[in-house]
Each structure stands twice: as structure tokens, then as C-alpha cells.
Amino acid sequence: MSGAASAGPLAGLKVVEFAAIGPVPFAAMVLSDLGAEIVRIDRPGATTTDPRDITCRGRSARLGLDLKNADDVALARQLIAKADVLLEGFRPGVLERLGLAPADLMVDNPGLIVTRVTGWGQDGPLSPRAGHDLTYIALSGALHAIGPADHPIPPLNLVGDYGGGGMLALVGLLSALFERAQSGRGQVVDAAMTDGSSLLMAFVYGLKAMGQWQDVRETNMLDGAAHFYTTYRCRDGRFLAVGPIEPQFHATFAKIMGVEDFGPDQYDTTRWSERRDRLREIFLTRDRDDWVAAFDGTDACVAPVLAMEEVRHHPHNAARGTFAEVDGVVQPAAAPRFDRTPGAIKAAGERETEDVLSGWGVDATLVETLAGKG
């Protein structure tokens, strides 16, 4: 294994990923960046990946198997027997119908962590139904809370697929691995996006319980109602993000904006609308980057709303290497960061599939069979 492939705190972790969309490839990408070896099982003929498909980066090997074919299912089961983690995103019951029920897999591999990522979860009346990020977060209260007063808006697919799905799956499987170190036993992780997006709303539900959040969009401090926590259009059509929540930061912001009369009644909700209107007019008098210069070096909590083409050139992102360029594709770098065992984006095609499987201890006959299938 090369240095890049062995980097990261998860070096030595073996993961089988059944190809899917959304949270499953994202979770596998993060595991790969942190050092895990990922063998991705895809449909026959779909074992190559466009380098622009960023969440599919860093796989150690890709296999094309027909999971409706008994021989291919047997091959998959033998491979899973050598893995630490199985990561899948089928609807509930599909794995079982394919002859890969977790209980059966654990007979061969008692320490296996089976991480099942779905929208609705493994049980409940909606569990067999189709859906997407937007429909999942509709049931958690998250979608209702996001957007202008007259209608909720999709927050990309960050809340359900990636925050409530992929990140929840990662927390679950890593927790199960920690527990396995004590018990020696694997288990099934049920990572549902409805559960995950609900969990992400914990802080907001807490504010609501304390009477500090109204269940009405654009009436709360963090949902765009406050003049000090929103975005403003500048003269050139670009935007600034303004967020000086604390009084001392608000005072700095108000001084730079020339609105010292806003004073100490920052949290008076009856003043928010008129102050937003006033700030809108002021921000329209200068270009975005002129405002950025005016706020530079202060704690006014103001930042430019960067387009995706701009982000890697920002001095802070550039200094930290927040973005990387791989095969001409700009993409987020590995995160989080570790001082002793840093992660890294693995280069595509770094190792032959046969070498990866042999390194897992997969039977040589099986490796030959898989090689014969291409």
C-alpha cells in the first residue's frame, strides 16, 4: 500500500459499499479520505467512475456484480465476510431478498457492522415507500422552518441526504466499531434521514420549548428575520452574509455601517424589519468587495457570499487547503484534520483490484473468478 492509501486514522478498516446515490457514496468518500479501504460493488459494466463524480473518489477497488445472480451474490457474501463494515442504501427488505440478510452475513462475519442508510428507516408505515431528501426532511420540521415567510424552500439536499443521512451513518458505524472493540460483536446501524434531520433540529426544538422560537418562518433571529442575521445584496449584485449576534459584535458592525443609532435594543423584534430595510439601502451603495475591505480585520461577523468558482481563491481557504484539485477537478479536501494521522484524497487507479482483494485475505480462487468477470 502506498503512503497516500495508508494515510489516515482509519487505515486498515475494510468497507464494502453497495453503489447508491446521496448519503452512501458520501459516507464512503469520507471513510476513504480518512484511510479506510473501500471496495464498491456496482452493477456489471458500471465499475468505472467519472472523476468529476467527487463523492465516488478514493475507492480502492470496484466490482461489477449482478446481485440477482446467485453466483454473484455468493461472491459478494464471501467478500463481505472479510470486511469490517457493509454500507448500503437499499430500501428495507431488499438486502434480505437478495440473500444477503444481515443476520446471515454475521454468521460468516460476527464482527460485521451493517450500516443501512434509508430515508424513512428500516421500520414504520413509510419505510417501504419511495422518497428523496425533501420528502424526508418534511417530516422532521426542518423543511417547515427554512425559507421566506410565504413558503418553505429546499435547502439543497444537505439536511437530509448529507447531514441527516451520510453524517448520521458515519457516527453510527464508527460508534458501532468502538463498541465492537469491547464486545467483539457486530451490529446493524439503522441510519434514517427522517431521524437524522430531526436530530439536527434539536437546538431549534430547544429554543421553541423555551419560548424563544416561533413556528413561523422569517420571524426568528436565525431564519432571516433579524437585521443582524441575514444576507444583503450589494451594488454589483453580489451578497454579504451578516451575522453579528452578540452585542459587542453588533456594535462594531453598526459603527462601520454608520448606524450607531441602532443602539442596545438589538433584540427588539419590532425594530428588525425597518432596520433590515435601512441596511438594504446602505449595502446597495457599494460593491461587495468594497464592503469586505471595510469589514476586514474586525469582529463584525461579516463575510462575502462566495460563488463556487470563488471559494478556493479566498485567502483563508487557500491558506488551509480547504479545496484540492485532483485530475483537474476542484473539490473539498479531506476533513476533519488530524495532527498525527492526516487523511488524504486517494488517487484513482492507485492499486489493482486483485491486489486489494488479496490484501483482504480473499481466497485466491475467488479473486480469479472476479478477475474473469472483469
C-alpha positions, 0 to 999 in steps of 0.5 A, a space after each residue: 500500500 502506498 503512503 497516500 492509501 495508508 494515510 489516515 486514522 482509519 487505515 486498515 478498516 475494510 468497507 464494502 459499499 453497495 453503489 447508491 446515490 446521496 448519503 452512501 457514496 458520501 459516507 464512503 468518500 469520507 471513510 476513504 479520505 480518512 484511510 479506510 479501504 473501500 471496495 464498491 460493488 456496482 452493477 456489471 459494466 458500471 465499475 468505472 467512475 467519472 472523476 468529476 463524480 467527487 463523492 465516488 473518489 478514493 475507492 480502492 477497488 470496484 466490482 461489477 456484480 449482478 446481485 440477482 445472480 446467485 453466483 454473484 451474490 455468493 461472491 459478494 457474501 464471501 467478500 463481505 465476510 472479510 470486511 469490517 463494515 457493509 454500507 448500503 442504501 437499499 430500501 428495507 427488505 431488499 438486502 434480505 431478498 437478495 440473500 444477503 440478510 444481515 443476520 446471515 452475513 454475521 454468521 460468516 462475519 460476527 464482527 460485521 457492522 451493517 450500516 443501512 442508510 434509508 430515508 424513512 428507516 428500516 421500520 414504520 408505515 413509510 419505510 417501504 415507500 419511495 422518497 428523496 431528501 425533501 420528502 424526508 426532511 418534511 417530516 422532521 420540521 426542518 423543511 417547515 422552518 427554512 425559507 421566506 415567510 410565504 413558503 418553505 424552500 429546499 435547502 439543497 439536499 444537505 439536511 437530509 441526504 448529507 447531514 441527516 443521512 451520510 453524517 448520521 451513518 458515519 457516527 453510527 458505524 464508527 460508534 458501532 466499531 468502538 463498541 465492537 472493540 469491547 464486545 467483539 460483536 457486530 451490529 446493524 446501524 439503522 441510519 434514517 434521514 427522517 431521524 437524522 434531520 430531526 436530530 439536527 433540529 434539536 437546538 431549534 426544538 430547544 429554543 421553541 420549548 423555551 419560548 424563544 422560537 416561533 413556528 413561523 418562518 422569517 420571524 426568528 433571529 436565525 431564519 432571516 428575520 433579524 437585521 443582524 442575521 441575514 444576507 444583503 445584496 450589494 451594488 454589483 449584485 453580489 451578497 454579504 452574509 451578516 451575522 453579528 449576534 452578540 452585542 459587542 459584535 453588533 456594535 462594531 458592525 453598526 459603527 462601520 455601517 454608520 448606524 450607531 443609532 441602532 443602539 442596545 435594543 438589538 433584540 427588539 423584534 419590532 425594530 428588525 424589519 425597518 432596520 433590515 430595510 435601512 441596511 438594504 439601502 446602505 449595502 446597495 451603495 457599494 460593491 461587495 468587495 468594497 464592503 469586505 475591505 471595510 469589514 476586514 480585520 474586525 469582529 463584525 461577523 461579516 463575510 462575502 457570499 462566495 460563488 463556487 468558482 470563488 471559494 478556493 481563491 479566498 485567502 483563508 481557504 487557500 491558506 488551509 487547503 480547504 479545496 484540492 484539485 485532483 485530475 483537474 477537478 476542484 473539490 473539498 479536501 479531506 476533513 476533519 484534520 488530524 495532527 498525527 494521522 492526516 487523511 488524504 484524497 486517494 488517487 484513482 487507479 492507485 492499486 489493482 483490484 486483485 491486489 486489494 482483494 488479496 490484501 483482504 485475505 480473499 481466497 485466491 480462487 475467488 479473486 480469479 473468478 472476479 478477475 474473469 468477470 472483469 
